């Protein structure tokens, strides 16, 4: 990696010398060098999210890498997981996000592309409340056929927890049983 950076620096220096020696090229050389000073090797120039029917704004909001920052493989792995989590939260439980493909321009600027296949939108098949406090759970705000959105499932779990808390019990665990082939989810709100 260091050898690549050294070669890159030498190439920039050689280009400057050649361009500066041209009689009409000095203004062009200064313009080129001014631009070159603003782009650093492995600086992120752009991030693309490729796929069909994607909630692009929400997915971009989940990214921690941004244009202008240095490329960081740890952040790219976290971004990939964040994209999958953002899609799963919207009900796309089988979403697949490939590792970022990184391409470089002549100046070493990095262009990132995440390829996304969101897959099927999952729906709820069964919603049950189990355990010793099931009779005091109150109204469950989920129904079969609803989209399997994690925020809605979380609110339903909290509603059950609040209802049973009035009877002295406040522990509710969410158990999801996923049928990937049918794109269905069974939700069990287990009281303890």
C-alpha positions in Angstrom: 0.0 0.0 0.0 2.8 2.4 0.8 4.6 1.6 -2.4 1.4 2.5 -4.3 1.2 5.8 -2.5 4.9 6.5 -3.2 4.4 5.7 -6.9 1.3 7.9 -6.9 3.2 10.9 -5.4 6.0 10.4 -7.9 3.5 10.4 -10.8 2.0 13.7 -9.5 5.5 15.3 -9.3 6.5 14.1 -12.8 3.2 15.4 -14.2 3.8 18.8 -12.6 7.3 19.1 -14.0 6.2 18.1 -17.6 3.2 20.5 -17.5 5.1 23.3 -16.0 7.7 23.1 -18.8 5.1 23.7 -21.5 5.2 27.3 -22.7 1.4 27.7 -22.6 0.8 25.1 -20.0 1.7 27.0 -16.8 -1.8 28.4 -16.2 -3.2 24.9 -16.9 -0.6 23.3 -14.6 -1.6 25.6 -11.8 -5.3 24.9 -12.2 -4.7 21.2 -12.3 -2.4 21.3 -9.2 -5.0 23.4 -7.3 -7.6 20.8 -8.0 -5.2 18.0 -7.2 -4.4 19.5 -3.8 -8.1 19.2 -2.8 -8.3 15.4 -3.6 -6.3 13.1 -1.4 -5.6 9.5 -2.2 -8.4 7.2 -1.0 -10.7 10.1 -0.2 -14.4 9.2 -0.8 -15.7 11.1 -3.8 -19.2 9.6 -3.9 -21.3 6.8 -2.5 -23.9 5.0 -4.6 -26.6 2.6 -3.5 -27.8 0.4 -6.4 -31.0 -1.5 -6.4 -34.7 -1.4 -7.4 -37.4 0.4 -5.5 -35.1 1.3 -2.6 -35.9 3.9 0.1 -32.7 5.7 -0.9 -33.0 8.7 1.5 -33.5 6.4 4.5 -30.6 4.2 3.4 -28.2 7.1 2.9 -29.2 8.4 6.4 -28.0 5.1 7.8 -24.4 5.4 6.4 -21.5 6.6 8.6 -19.2 7.1 5.6 -19.5 10.4 3.7 -18.0 12.1 0.7 -14.8 13.9 1.6 -13.7 11.5 4.3 -10.9 9.0 4.0 -11.8 5.4 3.0 -12.1 3.2 6.1 -12.8 -0.5 5.8 -14.2 -0.8 9.3 -16.8 1.9 8.5 -17.6 0.3 5.2 -18.4 -3.0 7.0 -20.5 -1.1 9.5 -22.3 0.7 6.6 -23.1 -2.6 5.0 -24.7 -3.9 8.2 -26.5 -0.6 8.7 -28.1 -0.8 5.3 -29.3 -4.4 6.0 -30.7 -3.3 9.3 -32.5 -0.3 7.8 -34.1 -2.6 5.3 -35.0 -5.2 7.9 -36.6 -2.5 10.0 -38.9 -1.7 7.1 -39.9 -5.4 6.7 -37.4 -6.5 4.2 -36.0 -9.3 6.4 -34.2 -11.1 3.6 -32.5 -8.1 2.2 -28.9 -8.6 1.0 -26.2 -5.9 0.7 -23.0 -6.8 -1.0 -19.7 -5.4 0.4 -18.9 -2.0 -1.1 -17.2 -2.0 -4.5 -14.5 0.6 -4.5 -13.1 2.1 -7.7 -10.5 4.9 -8.0 -10.1 7.7 -10.4 -6.8 8.9 -11.8 -6.2 11.1 -8.7 -6.9 8.2 -6.2 -10.4 9.4 -5.3 -12.6 6.6 -4.1 -16.1 5.9 -5.6 -18.2 3.4 -3.5 -21.1 1.3 -4.7 -23.3 -0.8 -2.4 -25.4 -3.3 -4.4 -28.7 -4.0 -2.7 -31.3 -6.7 -3.2 -34.1 -5.9 -0.9 -36.0 -9.1 -1.5 -39.6 -9.8 -0.4 -41.5 -7.6 2.0 -42.4 -9.7 5.0 -45.8 -9.7 6.6 -47.1 -11.0 10.0 -48.8 -14.3 9.9 -49.7 -14.9 13.6 -49.4 -12.6 16.6 -49.7 -14.3 20.1 -49.2 -13.3 23.7 -47.9 -16.2 25.8 -46.9 -16.7 29.4 -48.3 -16.2 32.9 -49.5 -12.6 32.2 -51.1 -13.3 28.8 -54.6 -12.5 30.1 -53.6 -9.1 31.4 -51.8 -8.1 28.2 -54.5 -5.8 26.9 -55.0 -4.9 23.3 -52.1 -6.0 21.0 -51.7 -3.4 18.2 -50.5 -5.9 15.6 -52.6 -8.0 13.2 -51.9 -10.7 10.7 -51.2 -9.2 7.3 -49.3 -6.2 8.8 -45.9 -5.4 7.4 -43.2 -6.8 9.7 -41.7 -3.5 10.7 -39.5 -3.6 13.7 -40.7 -0.3 15.1 -44.3 -1.4 15.1 -43.4 -4.7 16.7 -41.4 -2.9 19.3 -44.3 -0.5 20.1 -46.6 -3.5 20.5 -44.2 -5.2 22.9 -44.0 -2.0 24.9 -47.8 -1.8 25.0 -48.1 -5.3 26.4 -45.3 -4.5 28.9 -47.2 -1.4 30.0 -50.5 -3.3 30.4 -49.0 -6.1 32.5 -47.0 -3.7 34.6 -50.3 -2.5 36.1 -50.7 -6.0 37.5 -47.2 -6.2 38.9 -45.4 -8.0 36.0 -43.4 -6.1 33.5 -41.2 -8.5 31.5 -42.1 -9.1 27.9 -39.8 -10.7 25.3 -40.3 -10.6 21.6 -39.8 -13.8 19.7 -39.9 -13.8 15.9 -40.3 -17.0 14.0 -39.5 -16.3 10.4 -40.7 -18.3 7.4 -38.4 -17.0 4.7 -39.9 -19.1 1.9 -43.3 -17.6 2.5 -42.1 -14.1 3.5 -44.1 -14.4 6.8 -43.3 -13.8 10.4 -45.0 -15.2 13.5 -44.7 -12.8 16.5 -44.8 -14.1 20.0 -44.9 -11.7 22.9 -43.8 -13.8 25.8 -44.6 -12.5 29.2 -42.7 -13.5 32.3 
